[in-house]
Amino acid sequence: MANKSSDKLVLGIPKGSLQDSTLDLFARAGYNIRVSSRGYFPSIDDEQMSAIMFRAQEMSRYVEDGVLDVGLTGLDWLTENGSDVVKVAELVYAKQELVPVRWVLAVPDESPVQKVADLDGGIVATEMINTTRKYFEDRNVNVKVEFSWGATEVKARLLDGIVDVTETGSSLRANKLRVIDTIMTSATWLIANKETMAVDWKRRKIENIAMLLRGAMEARDKVGLKMNVPREKLAEITKMLPAEKSPTISSLADDRWVAVEVILEESIERDLVPELKRVGATGIITYPLNKVIH
């Protein structure tokens, strides 16, 4: 089914664990999306766009069907649903960290299971039914895969094991579970409907969104740094900057000084700034970045 809306690009925002980090990413990219406490139709400050919220688990199906032009979901649910969509851009972020998430096969610490084959004849609970079944089939291990409606960690001691998603592993450790294997690693993707990508203005709009989202991600954990440097100290100070960074150097009215500007990892800045000051830099300013476009 093609999208009914020809005058607007319909964007799917993942509702649930990815919601806040997605809205923050769009804000950094320059889009102000506002969500009411119960609403499924956020407002967006772009007259060419409208937005709908769906769970990440179902997003790819609605993009494939044309209910949505474009949306964000994990590679895990894209794989699970087998959706035929255009993968526009990989965006490695999760609800807590800028890292991919992992779907893992886990058992209780006290379980005798040590390897996948030990689960033969057992029962495993998961939300990701199709991918988990294929995982065991590919290994010729006969396991009954049951759908879990949530609180999957709790079921590990009621059944033989679980396949669940983890970002940091803290929840698994808290429930005294250990990982037997990683089923798959998943990052968030910006995906689009195939017919939508054949419409010139919508394709350009989606490409622009992808560029801005990538730029917003690139800017995370980075800062801009400006300073005035005595010309006689310029060579010494530029050697102190990260080797892969090429600073912008501008002349000042007083030709004994130059202005230097560079982008740095935030973790470097706190140690570097005092050293720059000691060598002779002055007027040092650091500032946060919203986007870095290469």
TORGU-470132 format. One line per field, with one value per residue (C-alpha): residue number from 1; residue in three letters; y, z, x. Coordinates in steps of 0.05 Angstrom, whole numbers, plus 5000, padded with zeros to 4 digits. Last residue first. Example, Ala and Ser with C-alpha at 12.3 -4.5 7.8 and 13.67 -1.06 7.14 Angstrom:
<rs>
num: [2, 1]
residuo: [SER, ALA]
py: [4979, 4910]
pz: [5143, 5156]
px: [5273, 5246]
</rs>
This chain:
<rs>
num: [294, 293, 292, 291, 290, 289, 288, 287, 286, 285, 284, 283, 282, 281, 280, 279, 278, 277, 276, 275, 274, 273, 272, 271, 270, 269, 268, 267, 266, 265, 264, 263, 262, 261, 260, 259, 258, 257, 256, 255, 254, 253, 252, 251, 250, 249, 248, 247, 246, 245, 244, 243, 242, 241, 240, 239, 238, 237, 236, 235, 234, 233, 232, 231, 230, 229, 228, 227, 226, 225, 224, 223, 222, 221, 220, 219, 218, 217, 216, 215, 214, 213, 212, 211, 210, 209, 208, 207, 206, 205, 204, 203, 202, 201, 200, 199, 198, 197, 196, 195, 194, 193, 192, 191, 190, 189, 188, 187, 186, 185, 184, 183, 182, 181, 180, 179, 178, 177, 176, 175, 174, 173, 172, 171, 170, 169, 168, 167, 166, 165, 164, 163, 162, 161, 160, 159, 158, 157, 156, 155, 154, 153, 152, 151, 150, 149, 148, 147, 146, 145, 144, 143, 142, 141, 140, 139, 138, 137, 136, 135, 134, 133, 132, 131, 130, 129, 128, 127, 126, 125, 124, 123, 122, 121, 120, 119, 118, 117, 116, 115, 114, 113, 112, 111, 110, 109, 108, 107, 106, 105, 104, 103, 102, 101, 100, 99, 98, 97, 96, 95, 94, 93, 92, 91, 90, 89, 88, 87, 86, 85, 84, 83, 82, 81, 80, 79, 78, 77, 76, 75, 74, 73, 72, 71, 70, 69, 68, 67, 66, 65, 64, 63, 62, 61, 60, 59, 58, 57, 56, 55, 54, 53, 52, 51, 50, 49, 48, 47, 46, 45, 44, 43, 42, 41, 40, 39, 38, 37, 36, 35, 34, 33, 32, 31, 30, 29, 28, 27, 26, 25, 24, 23, 22, 21, 20, 19, 18, 17, 16, 15, 14, 13, 12, 11, 10, 9, 8, 7, 6, 5, 4, 3, 2, 1]
residuo: [HIS, ILE, VAL, LYS, ASN, LEU, PRO, TYR, THR, ILE, ILE, GLY, THR, ALA, GLY, VAL, ARG, LYS, LEU, GLU, PRO, VAL, LEU, ASP, ARG, GLU, ILE, SER, GLU, GLU, LEU, ILE, VAL, GLU, VAL, ALA, VAL, TRP, ARG, ASP, ASP, ALA, LEU, SER, SER, ILE, THR, PRO, SER, LYS, GLU, ALA, PRO, LEU, MET, LYS, THR, ILE, GLU, ALA, LEU, LYS, GLU, ARG, PRO, VAL, ASN, MET, LYS, LEU, GLY, VAL, LYS, ASP, ARG, ALA, GLU, MET, ALA, GLY, ARG, LEU, LEU, MET, ALA, ILE, ASN, GLU, ILE, LYS, ARG, ARG, LYS, TRP, ASP, VAL, ALA, MET, THR, GLU, LYS, ASN, ALA, ILE, LEU, TRP, THR, ALA, SER, THR, MET, ILE, THR, ASP, ILE, VAL, ARG, LEU, LYS, ASN, ALA, ARG, LEU, SER, SER, GLY, THR, GLU, THR, VAL, ASP, VAL, ILE, GLY, ASP, LEU, LEU, ARG, ALA, LYS, VAL, GLU, THR, ALA, GLY, TRP, SER, PHE, GLU, VAL, LYS, VAL, ASN, VAL, ASN, ARG, ASP, GLU, PHE, TYR, LYS, ARG, THR, THR, ASN, ILE, MET, GLU, THR, ALA, VAL, ILE, GLY, GLY, ASP, LEU, ASP, ALA, VAL, LYS, GLN, VAL, PRO, SER, GLU, ASP, PRO, VAL, ALA, LEU, VAL, TRP, ARG, VAL, PRO, VAL, LEU, GLU, GLN, LYS, ALA, TYR, VAL, LEU, GLU, ALA, VAL, LYS, VAL, VAL, ASP, SER, GLY, ASN, GLU, THR, LEU, TRP, ASP, LEU, GLY, THR, LEU, GLY, VAL, ASP, LEU, VAL, GLY, ASP, GLU, VAL, TYR, ARG, SER, MET, GLU, GLN, ALA, ARG, PHE, MET, ILE, ALA, SER, MET, GLN, GLU, ASP, ASP, ILE, SER, PRO, PHE, TYR, GLY, ARG, SER, SER, VAL, ARG, ILE, ASN, TYR, GLY, ALA, ARG, ALA, PHE, LEU, ASP, LEU, THR, SER, ASP, GLN, LEU, SER, GLY, LYS, PRO, ILE, GLY, LEU, VAL, LEU, LYS, ASP, SER, SER, LYS, ASN, ALA, MET]
py: [5319, 5349, 5359, 5376, 5404, 5423, 5446, 5505, 5516, 5585, 5601, 5676, 5660, 5609, 5617, 5548, 5545, 5561, 5505, 5457, 5478, 5467, 5398, 5359, 5379, 5380, 5308, 5276, 5325, 5299, 5359, 5407, 5462, 5538, 5579, 5655, 5686, 5736, 5780, 5808, 5848, 5855, 5779, 5726, 5662, 5589, 5533, 5470, 5404, 5347, 5278, 5295, 5315, 5385, 5394, 5400, 5459, 5493, 5487, 5511, 5570, 5594, 5650, 5671, 5681, 5642, 5665, 5609, 5572, 5501, 5465, 5405, 5332, 5278, 5280, 5319, 5257, 5236, 5304, 5301, 5231, 5258, 5317, 5275, 5225, 5281, 5310, 5242, 5235, 5304, 5289, 5223, 5259, 5313, 5262, 5210, 5142, 5137, 5139, 5078, 5038, 5059, 5085, 5062, 5101, 5046, 5033, 4984, 4909, 4854, 4783, 4716, 4727, 4663, 4629, 4693, 4687, 4704, 4726, 4773, 4834, 4807, 4803, 4873, 4901, 4872, 4942, 4943, 4878, 4845, 4777, 4705, 4663, 4597, 4530, 4551, 4578, 4602, 4642, 4669, 4727, 4754, 4758, 4810, 4820, 4785, 4727, 4684, 4611, 4577, 4501, 4478, 4423, 4443, 4433, 4495, 4532, 4511, 4542, 4610, 4606, 4597, 4657, 4701, 4683, 4690, 4756, 4769, 4711, 4649, 4584, 4513, 4451, 4390, 4409, 4464, 4431, 4442, 4517, 4510, 4508, 4489, 4461, 4522, 4556, 4622, 4623, 4618, 4669, 4672, 4743, 4797, 4853, 4929, 4974, 5030, 5104, 5091, 5093, 5083, 5061, 5095, 5073, 5106, 5065, 5103, 5093, 5020, 5016, 4970, 4898, 4876, 4808, 4821, 4793, 4824, 4894, 4881, 4866, 4920, 4968, 5019, 5089, 5111, 5136, 5142, 5112, 5077, 5054, 4979, 4972, 5030, 5002, 4934, 4965, 5001, 4941, 4922, 4995, 5012, 5064, 5139, 5182, 5244, 5296, 5331, 5385, 5440, 5426, 5442, 5373, 5356, 5286, 5241, 5182, 5225, 5203, 5247, 5296, 5290, 5350, 5344, 5403, 5385, 5415, 5354, 5361, 5360, 5298, 5262, 5282, 5257, 5191, 5184, 5196, 5147, 5089, 5052, 5061, 5093, 5093, 5155, 5142, 5200, 5217, 5263, 5310, 5331, 5262, 5230, 5165, 5125, 5068, 5000]
pz: [5141, 5179, 5255, 5289, 5356, 5385, 5456, 5469, 5493, 5497, 5511, 5511, 5521, 5497, 5528, 5543, 5611, 5581, 5530, 5587, 5626, 5564, 5546, 5607, 5607, 5531, 5518, 5545, 5504, 5440, 5402, 5347, 5330, 5328, 5330, 5330, 5314, 5352, 5338, 5278, 5324, 5282, 5284, 5232, 5229, 5240, 5232, 5265, 5229, 5276, 5265, 5307, 5368, 5390, 5429, 5364, 5346, 5410, 5396, 5324, 5345, 5402, 5364, 5335, 5406, 5409, 5417, 5432, 5406, 5424, 5397, 5436, 5422, 5461, 5412, 5349, 5304, 5327, 5307, 5240, 5227, 5244, 5198, 5139, 5149, 5152, 5087, 5053, 5075, 5047, 4982, 4976, 4992, 4939, 4886, 4897, 4882, 4954, 4977, 4934, 4971, 5040, 5083, 5139, 5189, 5226, 5300, 5318, 5329, 5348, 5340, 5376, 5425, 5462, 5530, 5572, 5647, 5690, 5763, 5755, 5770, 5721, 5666, 5682, 5681, 5613, 5585, 5525, 5531, 5490, 5510, 5489, 5548, 5581, 5606, 5631, 5698, 5719, 5655, 5660, 5705, 5653, 5602, 5642, 5578, 5534, 5520, 5459, 5467, 5428, 5433, 5423, 5378, 5364, 5291, 5295, 5239, 5270, 5336, 5305, 5259, 5318, 5353, 5292, 5285, 5358, 5379, 5443, 5477, 5519, 5511, 5523, 5523, 5480, 5461, 5509, 5520, 5446, 5459, 5509, 5584, 5610, 5681, 5705, 5770, 5737, 5705, 5628, 5573, 5497, 5478, 5434, 5435, 5432, 5390, 5425, 5436, 5506, 5546, 5503, 5442, 5390, 5328, 5271, 5207, 5148, 5090, 5094, 5040, 5059, 5048, 5119, 5144, 5210, 5254, 5211, 5214, 5287, 5302, 5255, 5303, 5285, 5259, 5208, 5138, 5092, 5142, 5127, 5064, 5078, 5083, 5132, 5173, 5176, 5194, 5254, 5288, 5339, 5345, 5376, 5336, 5342, 5285, 5255, 5203, 5155, 5102, 5150, 5195, 5269, 5290, 5330, 5358, 5337, 5385, 5443, 5515, 5550, 5492, 5446, 5418, 5361, 5350, 5291, 5288, 5286, 5360, 5371, 5326, 5370, 5434, 5406, 5388, 5457, 5491, 5448, 5444, 5505, 5485, 5423, 5361, 5318, 5249, 5200, 5147, 5093, 5075, 5011, 4982, 5042, 5027, 5031, 4981, 5000]
px: [5641, 5583, 5593, 5528, 5504, 5572, 5587, 5635, 5706, 5738, 5810, 5825, 5899, 5950, 6019, 6048, 6013, 5946, 5953, 5970, 5909, 5865, 5892, 5872, 5799, 5795, 5816, 5751, 5710, 5741, 5766, 5746, 5796, 5803, 5866, 5869, 5937, 5980, 6041, 6004, 5958, 5896, 5890, 5908, 5868, 5888, 5837, 5864, 5878, 5860, 5891, 5952, 5911, 5934, 5999, 6039, 5995, 6017, 6092, 6085, 6042, 6086, 6121, 6054, 6027, 5962, 5890, 5842, 5781, 5759, 5698, 5673, 5661, 5625, 5567, 5583, 5588, 5518, 5489, 5524, 5497, 5427, 5437, 5460, 5404, 5352, 5380, 5377, 5305, 5288, 5323, 5284, 5219, 5232, 5249, 5194, 5225, 5249, 5177, 5161, 5216, 5193, 5250, 5295, 5338, 5374, 5388, 5443, 5439, 5487, 5462, 5452, 5509, 5526, 5523, 5513, 5506, 5446, 5447, 5387, 5430, 5483, 5431, 5406, 5476, 5495, 5508, 5461, 5424, 5370, 5342, 5344, 5324, 5341, 5315, 5247, 5223, 5292, 5303, 5232, 5251, 5299, 5242, 5203, 5162, 5110, 5156, 5143, 5164, 5219, 5220, 5292, 5320, 5392, 5413, 5458, 5422, 5356, 5377, 5392, 5331, 5285, 5317, 5310, 5236, 5217, 5249, 5209, 5244, 5234, 5274, 5249, 5293, 5301, 5372, 5396, 5464, 5479, 5485, 5541, 5551, 5482, 5486, 5447, 5470, 5487, 5419, 5418, 5430, 5427, 5443, 5414, 5466, 5457, 5502, 5538, 5528, 5501, 5438, 5376, 5415, 5456, 5494, 5456, 5460, 5433, 5384, 5364, 5310, 5252, 5231, 5215, 5239, 5203, 5258, 5313, 5284, 5269, 5342, 5369, 5335, 5283, 5277, 5225, 5211, 5152, 5103, 5037, 5073, 5068, 5144, 5148, 5091, 5125, 5192, 5163, 5131, 5184, 5207, 5140, 5102, 5098, 5073, 5104, 5088, 5136, 5139, 5117, 5177, 5172, 5147, 5086, 5080, 5022, 5018, 4995, 4989, 5041, 5046, 5106, 5143, 5193, 5240, 5286, 5355, 5400, 5413, 5337, 5332, 5383, 5347, 5281, 5315, 5348, 5281, 5241, 5290, 5262, 5189, 5159, 5202, 5189, 5159, 5163, 5111, 5138, 5082, 5046, 5035, 5001, 4965, 5030, 5029, 5000]
</rs>
